[in-house]
Amino acid sequence: MGRKKLEGFTRFEEYESALSKLLTRVNMSLEQEKTSVTESVGRIAAEDIHSLRDYPPVDRSALDGYAVRSLDVLSASPSNPAILKIVGSVEAGELPRFSINAGEAAIVFTGAPIPEGSDAVVPFEEAIREGNTVHVLRPVQKYKNVSRAGEDIKSGDLIIRKGYIIRPWHVAALIEAGFTEVKVFRKPRVGIINVGSELMASENNRIPNSTGPLIYAYLKELGCEPVLIGVVPDDEEEILKTVLRSLQDFDILITTGGTSVGGKDLVPEALSRISDATLIFHGVNLRPGRTAGAYLIKGKPVLMFSGLPVAALVGLEAFFKPLIKHLTGATLLPEPTLRVKVRRRVTNVVGFKSFFRVVVYREDNELFMEPLRLTGSGIISTLIKGNAILVVNENIEGYDEGDYVDVVLIGPIYEKRPEFLE
């Protein structure tokens, strides 16, 4: 590494530069696979998917009523009803085995195909039935109360674009479009290695490993296939062996802990000993998360994040999410942003891109924002109490009270100023 332990980082690489290096150097591709439509939600479409058929496939009734010829009821009124002979009925899912001729009608239910010859549907409440005849009280225009064949989806219509995440409504559309399975990108397999002897100490002295499960849950939500490989002690040989073994089974590795320049921060040293390991970056101008780093080993990215949960979360947002987008061409859902008024000054360290956990609340019909007073990249309660993230760029010293800023919402808005801000 060329840096002595305990000396600290001599410089921090700009975030945009570090991210650009990561995305440029990682050229691995994820295979495509087929999955059933019902199991495809949350997966990334591997190709543009176009409808195989028209939907509805035939003209269908949009409500319960009588299928008629619109010409036969053109002059119908309560004082002069059109009297038609009922020649049959059709339920949803049935195919009519008869047609409608002049002076005839058929009982149809919502979703049922209308018989050949009919071109409109009269609602039950606008007609009076007497035995095998129906008295239509009002006229209906051609195709009134009829769902036309192909009016929802036409053969060849684009259902979902390559790179889009399949949502529940896509599933319904894909089924209507004639699909039983679709082509998606394989879920990236991501191994998570937590480094730190303090995570393996006796029960009374052990620090709980909350960062590993946090990353696991994040990756699950992002549509990956994460695996908690386990906790490794602060031992360079053990770290090296675990990484080499894990590279055989995973597309991406994430390590937590051991990434700084302390006496026990051995991950970069262990990775640098691997013959074909290439350092992409180590030390970024992020707050929290400045000890983040990345190697390329055997063509696979190994991301090094802090063992502190909030710093690790920033690393995931800053590097892992863009990497997944890069590998799959995914069009990720936009993050919900709000324009809010600053209630209490936010101070930034110039030169660092900072992620502040903040609280957004309503007061006097306006939205306000305050940074949480709790500090530190290990304070998980800031993510529980905070409901938004304020990203402050490197060249900004901060924001004063009364300024307006954009925040990323990560939870419900408080309906009043929370007591914990007092």
C-alpha positions as CSV (number, residue, x, y, z in Angstrom):
1,M,0.0,0.0,0.0
2,G,3.0,2.3,0.5
3,R,1.4,3.9,3.7
4,K,2.4,3.2,7.2
5,K,-0.2,2.3,9.7
6,L,-1.4,5.0,12.1
7,E,-0.2,7.8,9.8
8,G,-3.6,8.4,8.5
9,F,-4.7,9.0,4.9
10,T,-2.4,11.4,3.1
11,R,-5.2,12.4,0.7
12,F,-8.8,11.5,0.0
13,E,-9.9,10.9,-3.6
14,E,-12.8,12.8,-4.9
15,Y,-16.0,10.8,-4.9
16,E,-16.8,11.3,-8.6
17,S,-13.3,10.2,-9.6
18,A,-13.4,7.1,-7.4
19,L,-16.8,6.1,-8.8
20,S,-15.7,6.7,-12.4
21,K,-12.7,4.4,-11.8
22,L,-14.9,1.7,-10.3
23,L,-17.4,1.7,-13.2
24,T,-14.7,1.9,-15.9
25,R,-12.6,-1.0,-14.6
26,V,-15.4,-3.4,-13.7
27,N,-16.4,-5.1,-17.0
28,M,-18.0,-8.3,-15.8
29,S,-21.5,-9.1,-17.2
30,L,-24.4,-10.9,-15.6
31,E,-25.9,-13.8,-17.5
32,Q,-29.6,-13.7,-18.6
33,E,-32.1,-16.3,-17.4
34,K,-35.8,-17.0,-17.7
35,T,-38.2,-16.9,-14.8
36,S,-41.9,-17.3,-14.5
37,V,-43.9,-14.1,-14.8
38,T,-45.4,-14.5,-11.3
39,E,-41.9,-14.8,-9.8
40,S,-40.4,-11.9,-11.9
41,V,-41.4,-9.0,-9.7
42,G,-38.3,-7.1,-8.5
43,R,-36.1,-8.6,-11.3
44,I,-34.5,-6.6,-14.0
45,A,-35.8,-7.1,-17.6
46,A,-32.9,-8.4,-19.8
47,E,-34.6,-7.3,-23.0
48,D,-37.4,-5.2,-24.4
49,I,-40.6,-7.2,-24.0
50,H,-43.4,-6.7,-26.5
51,S,-46.9,-8.0,-26.3
52,L,-47.6,-11.3,-28.1
53,R,-51.3,-10.6,-28.7
54,D,-54.1,-8.1,-28.5
55,Y,-55.8,-7.7,-25.1
56,P,-58.7,-8.0,-24.8
57,P,-58.6,-10.6,-27.6
58,V,-62.3,-9.8,-28.4
59,D,-64.9,-7.1,-27.8
60,R,-66.1,-7.6,-24.2
61,S,-68.9,-6.1,-22.1
62,A,-67.7,-3.5,-19.6
63,L,-70.7,-4.1,-17.3
64,D,-73.7,-6.3,-16.6
65,G,-76.4,-5.7,-19.1
66,Y,-77.8,-6.5,-22.6
67,A,-75.8,-6.8,-25.7
68,V,-77.7,-5.1,-28.5
69,R,-77.4,-3.5,-32.0
70,S,-77.1,0.2,-31.4
71,L,-79.4,0.9,-34.5
72,D,-82.2,-1.1,-32.8
73,V,-82.3,1.2,-29.8
74,L,-81.6,4.5,-31.6
75,S,-85.0,6.0,-30.6
76,A,-85.6,4.2,-27.3
77,S,-87.1,6.2,-24.4
78,P,-89.2,5.4,-21.3
79,S,-92.4,6.4,-23.2
80,N,-91.4,4.5,-26.3
81,P,-89.0,1.6,-25.4
82,A,-87.3,-0.6,-27.9
83,I,-88.6,-4.1,-27.4
84,L,-86.1,-6.8,-28.2
85,K,-86.1,-10.6,-28.0
86,I,-83.6,-12.2,-25.6
87,V,-81.9,-15.0,-27.6
88,G,-79.2,-16.1,-25.0
89,S,-76.7,-15.1,-22.3
90,V,-73.0,-15.1,-22.0
91,E,-70.8,-15.3,-18.9
92,A,-67.3,-14.1,-18.6
93,G,-64.9,-16.7,-19.9
94,E,-67.5,-18.1,-22.3
95,L,-67.6,-17.8,-26.1
96,P,-71.0,-17.0,-27.5
97,R,-72.4,-19.7,-29.8
98,F,-75.0,-17.4,-31.4
99,S,-75.2,-14.0,-33.1
100,I,-77.4,-11.0,-32.6
101,N,-79.8,-10.1,-35.5
102,A,-82.2,-7.2,-35.9
103,G,-84.6,-7.0,-33.0
104,E,-82.6,-9.3,-30.7
105,A,-80.5,-8.9,-27.5
106,A,-78.4,-11.1,-25.2
107,I,-77.8,-11.0,-21.5
108,V,-74.1,-10.4,-20.9
109,F,-72.0,-10.0,-17.7
110,T,-68.9,-7.9,-17.1
111,G,-66.0,-9.3,-19.0
112,A,-68.1,-11.5,-21.3
113,P,-67.5,-11.4,-25.1
114,I,-70.4,-9.8,-26.8
115,P,-72.0,-11.9,-29.5
116,E,-71.3,-11.2,-33.2
117,G,-73.7,-8.7,-34.6
118,S,-74.0,-6.6,-31.4
119,D,-72.0,-3.4,-30.9
120,A,-73.2,-1.9,-27.6
121,V,-74.3,-2.9,-24.1
122,V,-77.4,-1.5,-22.3
123,P,-77.0,-1.5,-18.5
124,F,-79.6,-3.7,-16.6
125,E,-80.9,-0.5,-14.8
126,E,-81.7,1.1,-18.2
127,A,-84.0,-1.7,-19.3
128,I,-87.0,-3.7,-18.1
129,R,-87.1,-7.5,-18.7
130,E,-90.4,-9.2,-19.3
131,G,-90.0,-12.9,-19.8
132,N,-88.0,-13.5,-23.0
133,T,-88.1,-9.8,-24.0
134,V,-86.4,-6.7,-22.8
135,H,-87.7,-3.1,-23.0
136,V,-84.8,-0.8,-23.5
137,L,-85.5,2.7,-22.1
138,R,-82.6,4.7,-23.5
139,P,-80.5,4.7,-26.6
140,V,-76.8,3.7,-26.5
141,Q,-74.2,4.7,-29.0
142,K,-72.1,2.3,-31.0
143,Y,-69.5,0.5,-28.7
144,K,-71.0,2.1,-25.6
145,N,-70.1,0.0,-22.5
146,V,-67.9,-2.2,-24.7
147,S,-64.1,-2.9,-24.1
148,R,-62.8,-3.1,-27.7
149,A,-60.4,-5.9,-28.7
150,G,-56.9,-4.6,-28.3
151,E,-57.9,-1.3,-26.6
152,D,-55.8,-2.2,-23.5
153,I,-52.8,-3.8,-25.2
154,K,-52.1,-4.4,-28.9
155,S,-49.9,-7.0,-30.3
156,G,-46.4,-5.6,-30.5
157,D,-46.9,-3.0,-27.8
158,L,-43.9,-2.4,-25.5
159,I,-44.7,-3.8,-22.0
160,I,-41.4,-3.2,-20.3
161,R,-38.0,-1.9,-21.4
162,K,-34.6,-3.6,-20.9
163,G,-33.1,-2.6,-17.6
164,Y,-36.4,-1.7,-16.0
165,I,-37.3,-3.3,-12.7
166,I,-40.4,-5.5,-13.1
167,R,-43.2,-4.2,-10.8
168,P,-46.5,-5.8,-9.8
169,W,-48.5,-4.0,-12.6
170,H,-46.0,-5.3,-15.1
171,V,-46.8,-8.8,-14.0
172,A,-50.5,-8.3,-14.8
173,A,-49.7,-6.7,-18.1
174,L,-47.2,-9.5,-19.1
175,I,-49.9,-12.1,-18.4
176,E,-52.4,-10.2,-20.4
177,A,-49.8,-9.9,-23.2
178,G,-49.5,-13.7,-23.4
179,F,-46.3,-14.4,-21.4
180,T,-45.8,-17.2,-18.9
181,E,-42.1,-16.5,-18.4
182,V,-39.7,-13.6,-19.2
183,K,-36.0,-13.1,-19.6
184,V,-34.2,-11.3,-16.7
185,F,-30.7,-10.7,-15.5
186,R,-29.4,-13.2,-13.1
187,K,-29.4,-11.9,-9.5
188,P,-25.8,-10.9,-8.7
189,R,-24.4,-13.0,-5.9
190,V,-22.8,-10.9,-3.3
191,G,-20.7,-12.2,-0.4
192,I,-20.4,-10.2,2.8
193,I,-17.3,-10.6,5.0
194,N,-17.3,-8.8,8.4
195,V,-13.8,-8.2,9.7
196,G,-13.1,-7.6,13.4
197,S,-12.0,-9.7,16.4
198,E,-14.3,-7.5,18.5
199,L,-17.3,-9.2,16.7
200,M,-16.0,-12.6,17.9
201,A,-15.2,-11.8,21.5
202,S,-16.9,-13.5,24.5
203,E,-20.6,-12.7,24.8
204,N,-20.0,-10.1,27.6
205,N,-17.4,-8.2,25.5
206,R,-18.6,-8.8,22.0
207,I,-19.8,-5.9,19.8
208,P,-23.0,-6.9,18.0
209,N,-22.5,-7.3,14.3
210,S,-25.3,-5.0,13.0
211,T,-23.5,-3.9,9.9
212,G,-23.5,-7.3,8.2
213,P,-27.2,-7.8,8.5
214,L,-27.8,-4.2,7.5
215,I,-25.9,-4.7,4.2
216,Y,-27.6,-8.1,3.7
217,A,-31.1,-6.4,4.0
218,Y,-30.0,-3.6,1.7
219,L,-28.8,-6.0,-1.0
220,K,-32.0,-8.1,-0.7
221,E,-34.1,-4.9,-1.2
222,L,-32.0,-4.1,-4.3
223,G,-32.7,-7.4,-5.9
224,C,-29.4,-9.1,-5.2
225,E,-28.6,-12.6,-3.8
226,P,-26.5,-11.8,-0.7
227,V,-24.8,-14.2,1.6
228,L,-23.4,-13.5,5.0
229,I,-20.1,-15.4,4.7
230,G,-19.2,-14.7,8.4
231,V,-17.0,-12.8,10.7
232,V,-13.2,-13.0,10.3
233,P,-10.7,-12.0,13.0
234,D,-8.2,-9.2,12.7
235,D,-5.7,-11.6,11.1
236,E,-4.2,-10.9,7.7
237,E,-3.8,-14.5,6.8
238,E,-7.4,-15.3,7.7
239,I,-8.7,-12.3,5.7
240,L,-6.6,-13.4,2.7
241,K,-7.8,-17.0,2.8
242,T,-11.5,-16.0,3.2
243,V,-11.4,-13.6,0.3
244,L,-9.7,-16.0,-2.0
245,R,-12.1,-18.8,-1.1
246,S,-15.1,-16.5,-1.5
247,L,-14.1,-15.1,-4.9
248,Q,-14.9,-18.5,-6.4
249,D,-18.5,-18.4,-5.4
250,F,-19.6,-14.7,-5.7
251,D,-19.8,-12.0,-8.4
252,I,-19.0,-9.2,-5.9
253,L,-17.5,-9.2,-2.4
254,I,-18.1,-6.6,0.3
255,T,-15.9,-6.4,3.3
256,T,-16.7,-4.3,6.4
257,G,-14.2,-3.2,9.0
258,G,-10.4,-3.1,8.8
259,T,-10.3,-0.5,6.0
260,S,-8.7,2.5,7.8
261,V,-5.1,2.9,8.8
262,G,-5.2,1.7,12.3
263,G,-3.0,-1.1,13.7
264,K,-5.7,-3.7,13.1
265,D,-6.9,-2.4,9.7
266,L,-5.6,-5.3,7.7
267,V,-8.0,-5.7,4.8
268,P,-6.2,-3.5,2.2
269,E,-2.9,-5.1,3.2
270,A,-4.3,-8.6,2.8
271,L,-5.9,-7.8,-0.6
272,S,-2.7,-6.2,-1.9
273,R,-0.9,-9.5,-1.5
274,I,-3.1,-11.2,-4.1
275,S,-1.1,-11.5,-7.3
276,D,-3.6,-10.0,-9.8
277,A,-5.2,-7.6,-7.4
278,T,-5.6,-4.0,-8.7
279,L,-6.3,-1.2,-6.3
280,I,-9.1,1.0,-7.7
281,F,-9.2,3.5,-4.9
282,H,-8.9,3.7,-1.1
283,G,-9.9,6.8,0.9
284,V,-12.7,9.0,-0.5
285,N,-14.0,12.5,0.4
286,L,-17.2,11.1,1.9
287,R,-18.6,11.9,5.3
288,P,-19.4,9.4,6.7
289,G,-17.6,6.6,4.8
290,R,-14.2,8.1,3.9
291,T,-12.3,4.9,4.5
292,A,-14.2,3.2,1.6
293,G,-12.1,1.4,-1.0
294,A,-12.2,-1.1,-3.9
295,Y,-10.0,-3.7,-5.5
296,L,-10.4,-5.6,-8.7
297,I,-9.4,-9.2,-8.2
298,K,-9.7,-12.0,-10.8
299,G,-12.0,-9.6,-12.7
300,K,-14.4,-9.2,-9.7
301,P,-14.9,-6.1,-7.6
302,V,-14.1,-6.3,-3.9
303,L,-15.6,-3.3,-2.1
304,M,-14.2,-2.3,1.3
305,F,-16.6,-0.4,3.6
306,S,-16.4,0.8,7.2
307,G,-17.6,-1.5,9.9
308,L,-19.8,1.3,11.3
309,P,-23.3,0.8,10.0
310,V,-24.2,4.4,8.8
311,A,-20.8,4.7,7.1
312,A,-21.3,1.3,5.4
313,L,-24.8,2.4,4.3
314,V,-23.4,5.5,2.7
315,G,-20.8,3.3,0.9
316,L,-23.6,1.2,-0.5
317,E,-25.5,4.2,-1.8
318,A,-22.4,5.8,-3.2
319,F,-20.7,2.8,-4.8
320,F,-22.7,-0.4,-4.8
321,K,-26.0,0.9,-6.2
322,P,-24.3,2.6,-9.2
323,L,-22.3,-0.5,-9.7
324,I,-25.4,-2.7,-10.0
325,K,-26.9,-0.1,-12.4
326,H,-23.7,-0.3,-14.5
327,L,-23.6,-4.1,-14.6
328,T,-27.3,-4.5,-15.7
329,G,-28.1,-1.3,-17.4
330,A,-30.9,-1.0,-14.8
331,T,-33.1,2.0,-14.6
332,L,-33.5,2.3,-10.9
333,L,-36.5,3.9,-9.3
334,P,-35.9,7.6,-8.7
335,E,-35.5,8.5,-5.0
336,P,-38.3,10.7,-3.6
337,T,-36.9,14.2,-3.0
338,L,-38.5,17.2,-1.2
339,R,-37.8,20.9,-1.1
340,V,-37.7,21.9,2.5
341,K,-36.7,24.9,4.6
342,V,-33.7,24.7,6.9
343,R,-34.7,25.3,10.5
344,R,-31.2,24.9,12.0
345,R,-27.8,25.6,10.3
346,V,-26.0,22.7,8.7
347,T,-22.2,23.0,8.7
348,N,-20.0,21.0,6.2
349,V,-16.3,20.3,6.0
350,V,-15.3,21.8,2.7
351,G,-13.7,19.2,0.5
352,F,-16.0,16.4,1.6
353,K,-19.2,15.2,0.1
354,S,-21.3,14.8,3.2
355,F,-24.5,12.8,3.9
356,F,-26.4,14.3,6.8
357,R,-29.2,12.4,8.6
358,V,-32.0,14.9,9.0
359,V,-35.6,15.2,10.2
360,V,-38.4,16.6,8.0
361,Y,-41.6,17.8,9.7
362,R,-44.6,20.0,9.1
363,E,-45.2,23.2,10.8
364,D,-47.7,26.0,9.8
365,N,-48.3,24.3,6.5
366,E,-44.6,24.3,5.6
367,L,-42.0,21.6,5.5
368,F,-38.9,22.2,7.7
369,M,-35.6,20.3,8.1
370,E,-33.2,19.9,11.0
371,P,-30.1,17.9,11.2
372,L,-29.9,15.4,14.0
373,R,-27.7,16.4,16.9
374,L,-26.4,12.9,17.2
375,T,-23.1,12.5,15.3
376,G,-20.9,9.6,14.3
377,S,-21.0,7.0,11.6
378,G,-21.9,4.2,14.0
379,I,-25.0,5.9,15.4
380,I,-27.7,3.7,13.9
381,S,-30.4,5.6,15.8
382,T,-29.9,8.5,13.4
383,L,-31.4,6.3,10.7
384,I,-34.3,5.4,12.9
385,K,-35.2,8.9,14.0
386,G,-34.1,10.6,10.8
387,N,-36.5,10.4,7.9
388,A,-34.4,12.1,5.2
389,I,-30.8,12.5,3.9
390,L,-29.3,15.8,2.9
391,V,-26.3,15.5,0.6
392,V,-24.0,18.4,0.7
393,N,-21.4,18.7,-2.0
394,E,-17.7,19.3,-1.5
395,N,-17.6,23.0,-2.4
396,I,-20.4,24.0,0.0
397,E,-19.7,25.1,3.6
398,G,-23.2,24.4,4.7
399,Y,-26.7,25.9,4.8
400,D,-28.1,28.7,7.0
401,E,-31.4,28.8,8.7
402,G,-34.0,29.9,6.2
403,D,-32.3,28.4,3.2
404,Y,-34.2,25.9,1.0
405,V,-32.6,22.5,0.2
406,D,-33.6,19.3,-1.5
407,V,-33.5,16.1,0.7
408,V,-34.0,12.5,-0.1
409,L,-37.0,11.1,1.9
410,I,-36.4,7.7,3.6
411,G,-39.4,7.6,5.9
412,P,-42.7,9.2,6.7
413,I,-42.8,13.0,7.3
414,Y,-43.4,14.0,11.0
415,E,-46.7,15.9,11.4
416,K,-45.1,18.1,14.0
417,R,-41.6,18.8,15.3
418,P,-40.4,15.7,17.2
419,E,-39.7,16.0,20.9
420,F,-36.3,14.4,20.5
421,L,-35.1,17.5,18.6
422,E,-35.5,19.6,21.7
